[in-house]
Amino acid sequence: MSDTIDAAVAALNEKMGGDGFDGTARFVVGDEGSFIVDESGAHRGEAEPDVTLTADADTFQQIFEGELNPTAAFMSGKLTIDGDMGAAMRLAQVLS
């Protein structure tokens, strides 16, 4: 796993405060790779996701650090979402 993915997993777990997510989401970080967020938190691995979120590393970093609202990132085209929009909205609440 790349250093970028390692940093994203650590940042998201910190932001989530040790809580998991009610569902399964895959984060695709540009050309760096991807990771999963589920009931056990953020981690690398493979699972059939309810929703897939795709953005570059800078966009995810801004979201995880609270500098960019996930909804604003989506509306501006910096973040794409495929799959269950309800799961994406629940995840946005976790990330905000």
Disulfide bonds with the S-S distance in Angstrom:
none
